[in-house]
Amino acid sequence: MLFSEQGWYREKNLFTPSVVTLTACCGVERFFYLIKKMQDIHSQ
């Protein structure tokens, strides 16, 4: 039981940073997309 709990914590610790990284990447992409969209509106 204790072993599986430790394994779960280790999995969670590996899983969480990747989710944070993924979210950050998606946020950055969306941010740049919004900037590009604003520039397109201004250039028209």
Residue frames as qw, qx, qy, qz and C-alpha x, y, z in Angstrom:
[[0.000, 0.887, 0.462, 0.000, 0.00, 0.00, 0.00],
 [0.300, -0.821, 0.102, 0.475, 2.73, 2.42, 1.01],
 [0.459, -0.156, 0.591, 0.644, 4.75, 1.52, -2.10],
 [0.258, 0.583, 0.651, 0.412, 1.85, 2.25, -4.44],
 [0.115, -0.942, -0.257, 0.181, 1.23, 5.57, -2.67],
 [0.385, -0.618, 0.335, 0.599, 4.87, 6.54, -3.18],
 [0.402, 0.158, 0.695, 0.575, 4.59, 5.48, -6.81],
 [0.126, 0.810, 0.553, 0.148, 1.48, 7.62, -7.20],
 [0.221, -0.895, -0.012, 0.387, 3.24, 10.64, -5.71],
 [0.422, -0.345, 0.535, 0.646, 6.18, 10.12, -8.05],
 [0.311, 0.462, 0.701, 0.446, 3.84, 9.85, -11.06],
 [0.024, -0.918, -0.389, 0.069, 2.01, 12.99, -9.91],
 [0.328, -0.762, 0.187, 0.526, 5.29, 14.89, -9.53],
 [0.378, -0.075, 0.650, 0.655, 6.31, 13.89, -13.07],
 [0.192, 0.608, 0.715, 0.286, 2.85, 14.61, -14.46],
 [0.098, -0.878, -0.333, 0.328, 2.25, 18.04, -12.89],
 [0.235, -0.588, 0.291, 0.717, 5.26, 19.92, -14.39],
 [0.235, 0.120, 0.748, 0.610, 4.40, 18.66, -17.88],
 [0.041, 0.753, 0.653, 0.074, 0.83, 19.95, -17.49],
 [0.193, -0.833, -0.089, 0.511, 2.13, 23.31, -16.25],
 [0.288, -0.330, 0.531, 0.725, 4.56, 23.48, -19.20],
 [0.189, 0.401, 0.789, 0.426, 1.80, 22.55, -21.64],
 [0.042, -0.858, -0.490, 0.149, -0.54, 25.18, -20.19],
 [0.248, -0.714, 0.140, 0.639, 2.22, 27.81, -20.31],
 [0.275, -0.070, 0.672, 0.684, 2.99, 26.97, -23.96],
 [0.098, 0.613, 0.736, 0.270, -0.69, 27.14, -24.91],
 [0.151, -0.868, -0.303, 0.362, -1.06, 30.43, -23.04],
 [0.276, -0.525, 0.349, 0.725, 1.97, 31.92, -24.81],
 [0.229, 0.195, 0.754, 0.584, 0.72, 30.75, -28.21],
 [0.007, 0.773, 0.632, 0.058, -2.72, 32.24, -27.54],
 [0.244, -0.789, -0.074, 0.559, -1.07, 35.45, -26.32],
 [0.243, -0.307, 0.523, 0.757, 0.99, 35.81, -29.52],
 [0.154, 0.441, 0.794, 0.389, -2.07, 34.91, -31.60],
 [0.062, -0.861, -0.459, 0.211, -4.02, 37.75, -29.96],
 [0.239, -0.662, 0.199, 0.682, -1.16, 40.20, -30.59],
 [0.243, -0.008, 0.714, 0.656, -0.99, 39.12, -34.23],
 [0.081, 0.657, 0.732, 0.161, -4.75, 39.52, -34.56],
 [0.136, -0.857, -0.217, 0.447, -4.55, 43.04, -33.07],
 [0.250, -0.451, 0.445, 0.732, -1.76, 43.94, -35.51],
 [0.207, 0.290, 0.795, 0.491, -3.85, 42.62, -38.44],
 [0.007, 0.822, 0.563, -0.087, -6.79, 44.79, -37.33],
 [0.198, -0.797, 0.036, 0.569, -4.54, 47.86, -37.06],
 [0.300, -0.261, 0.603, 0.692, -2.88, 47.25, -40.42],
 [0.284, 0.526, 0.757, 0.265, -6.20, 47.09, -42.30]]
